């Protein structure tokens, strides 16, 4: 068991973290990778750039709210946006299964194009491989992205300005992507169906930055959910995180499904959600700006950075108790993104 | 048949070209992509950069001369080098099959690291996905690369300076990669085994540029072989290409296997070979420099740019005849890279 790859290695949780530390950092040892940010930030010839990559293997490839093409553009755009960068260019690497319908490919490529236009970026280089039937599942997409970063935002990706008193904000309901994928896969019916939240967060981030919001950290919530992001953020730092359960925006359908399946909404995957850490005085203006966007209608304050319990994430439960939030241990739902 | 993806769509030949034109260019319509260079070149904040991507699905993943990890680094480094850029940074996107041996993954990651060091680049961002057993074949790797380009080399990737009288050079034996993969797959035995030529071409290109060789065009020879590269290079241009069959460096084993299987060496895949178009007076110095490298020991003049037969590639055969060289029509060997 321990000497082969398990689904949990792709979960974005503890096993992924161990694989990164024990294997990738061991061999690809360099200061930029070691930061383990969503984007790697470097300077070249006076320009400061952000660079990131993600592969997308979501199953099913078409789901309520989007498809693998939309996901592949939004996901990488969001990784750039989270570093404070303006996304500029994307690459597109497709692996196709022999026999894949060209009409489906056209739908996916059209989605990619549409999302790229919305995000104001261009797909400028690509590659297509075809493998024999049965050697991959329909289509896998890799996108890598390049963005440009203003020096005044360079502190964001490392969370260097995070300090006690900072406010935590999420831009809406947690878990929509995972609920939508699970419902599509298991053929579950809701009275009010949940669509994936897959969306480009660049417009809302751009508005926040332009609006003068003092952002100390941003991270999109994908595999591993908000728990994993907060846990990574606080790890080995001199501050703690306190989150109020009652303030977390969670849909009734999500809560219900979690109770049914024994899932924890803190670990549900999202594809258009982010957690924002802002200076205390920026919290009000930030939420006001976010409420002006479809991707931020349900933005809410969910917690605060504390000087107590450094390195830890604590959830203040509805019933008055406190529990420590750790990273996802195994895997919740494979091929979620 | 016509409305699904076929193996030939991934061949690097005519079907790949049609897919790019009819689908990708239709939707991802932008001037940078339209150039269809191996790397896309753009300027940002005064820096001129090259950006490229490739996915690697080679089967078997370990083969004489290398493995999928070495291939994934060299291939993308070479795409950058061919534009005249100095490769700087790579991303690494892995898709792993559940149950893949961790020891094999370590070997692959170690190869990637070793090749990155040889090429003087850093792998600064990555992503790992795991899919269920049977949903991909062992491991697929995507790498995207960023390089920096001096303005004086900016003409190279578009072949803007190519003119009649320019000399064509290849850096060694054609087809080693395809022969090695085929032999590994079919369990063929040679008296003198052929290893894949997979190698980073950045060092030799760097020496050529630093040595003042007036390079008008470079392209690495991968899927589709030298035929496809020359054909693409000449397409819609006001020059022709004349290649002498007798001057092409081809191993006896390769020639023999081609005769046995009915393959044409012009279409064999390589992973450490390039064609170089240089000003006439640079041909001698170029070959001299190349002979100083392991990757250039068998460098040879193979042809010339002509003012006659514009847009066409002609092969002067050993027997005195002439034939038109077209692009690969179907697919020769799937999952070659």
Boltz contact constraints between the chains, C-beta under 6 A:
constraints:
  - contact:
      token1: [A, 3]
      token2: [B, 102]
      max_distance: 6.0
  - contact:
      token1: [A, 4]
      token2: [B, 99]
      max_distance: 6.0
  - contact:
      token1: [A, 4]
      token2: [B, 101]
      max_distance: 6.0
  - contact:
      token1: [A, 5]
      token2: [B, 96]
      max_distance: 6.0
  - contact:
      token1: [A, 5]
      token2: [B, 100]
      max_distance: 6.0
  - contact:
      token1: [A, 5]
      token2: [B, 130]
      max_distance: 6.0
  - contact:
      token1: [A, 7]
      token2: [B, 98]
      max_distance: 6.0
  - contact:
      token1: [A, 7]
      token2: [B, 130]
      max_distance: 6.0
  - contact:
      token1: [A, 9]
      token2: [B, 130]
      max_distance: 6.0
  - contact:
      token1: [A, 10]
      token2: [B, 129]
      max_distance: 6.0
  - contact:
      token1: [A, 10]
      token2: [B, 130]
      max_distance: 6.0
  - contact:
      token1: [A, 23]
      token2: [B, 109]
      max_distance: 6.0
  - contact:
      token1: [A, 27]
      token2: [B, 109]
      max_distance: 6.0
  - contact:
      token1: [A, 27]
      token2: [B, 110]
      max_distance: 6.0
  - contact:
      token1: [A, 27]
      token2: [B, 113]
      max_distance: 6.0
  - contact:
      token1: [A, 28]
      token2: [B, 113]
      max_distance: 6.0
  - contact:
      token1: [A, 28]
      token2: [B, 123]
      max_distance: 6.0
  - contact:
      token1: [A, 30]
      token2: [B, 122]
      max_distance: 6.0
  - contact:
      token1: [A, 32]
      token2: [B, 124]
      max_distance: 6.0
  - contact:
      token1: [A, 33]
      token2: [B, 124]
      max_distance: 6.0
  - contact:
      token1: [A, 40]
      token2: [B, 124]
      max_distance: 6.0
  - contact:
      token1: [A, 40]
      token2: [B, 125]
      max_distance: 6.0
  - contact:
      token1: [A, 44]
      token2: [B, 47]
      max_distance: 6.0
  - contact:
      token1: [A, 44]
      token2: [B, 148]
      max_distance: 6.0
  - contact:
      token1: [A, 45]
      token2: [B, 47]
      max_distance: 6.0
  - contact:
      token1: [A, 46]
      token2: [B, 46]
      max_distance: 6.0
  - contact:
      token1: [A, 47]
      token2: [B, 44]
      max_distance: 6.0
  - contact:
      token1: [A, 47]
      token2: [B, 45]
      max_distance: 6.0
  - contact:
      token1: [A, 47]
      token2: [B, 47]
      max_distance: 6.0
  - contact:
      token1: [A, 51]
      token2: [B, 125]
      max_distance: 6.0
  - contact:
      token1: [A, 52]
      token2: [B, 125]
      max_distance: 6.0
  - contact:
      token1: [A, 53]
      token2: [B, 91]
      max_distance: 6.0
  - contact:
      token1: [A, 53]
      token2: [B, 93]
      max_distance: 6.0
  - contact:
      token1: [A, 53]
      token2: [B, 125]
      max_distance: 6.0
  - contact:
      token1: [A, 53]
      token2: [B, 127]
      max_distance: 6.0
  - contact:
      token1: [A, 53]
      token2: [B, 144]
      max_distance: 6.0
  - contact:
      token1: [A, 54]
      token2: [B, 127]
      max_distance: 6.0
  - contact:
      token1: [A, 55]
      token2: [B, 93]
      max_distance: 6.0
  - contact:
      token1: [A, 55]
      token2: [B, 95]
      max_distance: 6.0
  - contact:
      token1: [A, 55]
      token2: [B, 127]
      max_distance: 6.0
  - contact:
      token1: [A, 55]
      token2: [B, 129]
      max_distance: 6.0
  - contact:
      token1: [A, 57]
      token2: [B, 129]
      max_distance: 6.0
  - contact:
      token1: [A, 57]
      token2: [B, 131]
      max_distance: 6.0
  - contact:
      token1: [A, 91]
      token2: [B, 53]
      max_distance: 6.0
  - contact:
      token1: [A, 91]
      token2: [B, 144]
      max_distance: 6.0
  - contact:
      token1: [A, 93]
      token2: [B, 53]
      max_distance: 6.0
  - contact:
      token1: [A, 93]
      token2: [B, 55]
      max_distance: 6.0
  - contact:
      token1: [A, 93]
      token2: [B, 142]
      max_distance: 6.0
  - contact:
      token1: [A, 95]
      token2: [B, 55]
      max_distance: 6.0
  - contact:
      token1: [A, 95]
      token2: [B, 140]
      max_distance: 6.0
  - contact:
      token1: [A, 96]
      token2: [B, 5]
      max_distance: 6.0
  - contact:
      token1: [A, 98]
      token2: [B, 7]
      max_distance: 6.0
  - contact:
      token1: [A, 99]
      token2: [B, 4]
      max_distance: 6.0
  - contact:
      token1: [A, 100]
      token2: [B, 5]
      max_distance: 6.0
  - contact:
      token1: [A, 101]
      token2: [B, 4]
      max_distance: 6.0
  - contact:
      token1: [A, 102]
      token2: [B, 3]
      max_distance: 6.0
  - contact:
      token1: [A, 109]
      token2: [B, 23]
      max_distance: 6.0
  - contact:
      token1: [A, 109]
      token2: [B, 27]
      max_distance: 6.0
  - contact:
      token1: [A, 110]
      token2: [B, 27]
      max_distance: 6.0
  - contact:
      token1: [A, 113]
      token2: [B, 27]
      max_distance: 6.0
  - contact:
      token1: [A, 113]
      token2: [B, 28]
      max_distance: 6.0
  - contact:
      token1: [A, 122]
      token2: [B, 30]
      max_distance: 6.0
  - contact:
      token1: [A, 123]
      token2: [B, 28]
      max_distance: 6.0
  - contact:
      token1: [A, 124]
      token2: [B, 32]
      max_distance: 6.0
  - contact:
      token1: [A, 124]
      token2: [B, 33]
      max_distance: 6.0
  - contact:
      token1: [A, 124]
      token2: [B, 40]
      max_distance: 6.0
  - contact:
      token1: [A, 125]
      token2: [B, 40]
      max_distance: 6.0
  - contact:
      token1: [A, 125]
      token2: [B, 51]
      max_distance: 6.0
  - contact:
      token1: [A, 125]
      token2: [B, 52]
      max_distance: 6.0
  - contact:
      token1: [A, 125]
      token2: [B, 53]
      max_distance: 6.0
  - contact:
      token1: [A, 127]
      token2: [B, 53]
      max_distance: 6.0
  - contact:
      token1: [A, 127]
      token2: [B, 54]
      max_distance: 6.0
  - contact:
      token1: [A, 127]
      token2: [B, 55]
      max_distance: 6.0
  - contact:
      token1: [A, 128]
      token2: [B, 10]
      max_distance: 6.0
  - contact:
      token1: [A, 129]
      token2: [B, 10]
      max_distance: 6.0
  - contact:
      token1: [A, 129]
      token2: [B, 55]
      max_distance: 6.0
  - contact:
      token1: [A, 129]
      token2: [B, 57]
      max_distance: 6.0
  - contact:
      token1: [A, 130]
      token2: [B, 5]
      max_distance: 6.0
  - contact:
      token1: [A, 130]
      token2: [B, 7]
      max_distance: 6.0
  - contact:
      token1: [A, 130]
      token2: [B, 9]
      max_distance: 6.0
  - contact:
      token1: [A, 130]
      token2: [B, 10]
      max_distance: 6.0
  - contact:
      token1: [A, 131]
      token2: [B, 57]
      max_distance: 6.0
  - contact:
      token1: [A, 131]
      token2: [B, 335]
      max_distance: 6.0
  - contact:
      token1: [A, 135]
      token2: [B, 137]
      max_distance: 6.0
  - contact:
      token1: [A, 136]
      token2: [B, 136]
      max_distance: 6.0
  - contact:
      token1: [A, 137]
      token2: [B, 135]
      max_distance: 6.0
  - contact:
      token1: [A, 140]
      token2: [B, 95]
      max_distance: 6.0
  - contact:
      token1: [A, 142]
      token2: [B, 93]
      max_distance: 6.0
  - contact:
      token1: [A, 142]
      token2: [B, 142]
      max_distance: 6.0
  - contact:
      token1: [A, 144]
      token2: [B, 53]
      max_distance: 6.0
  - contact:
      token1: [A, 144]
      token2: [B, 91]
      max_distance: 6.0
  - contact:
      token1: [A, 144]
      token2: [B, 144]
      max_distance: 6.0
  - contact:
      token1: [A, 148]
      token2: [B, 44]
      max_distance: 6.0
  - contact:
      token1: [A, 335]
      token2: [B, 131]
      max_distance: 6.0
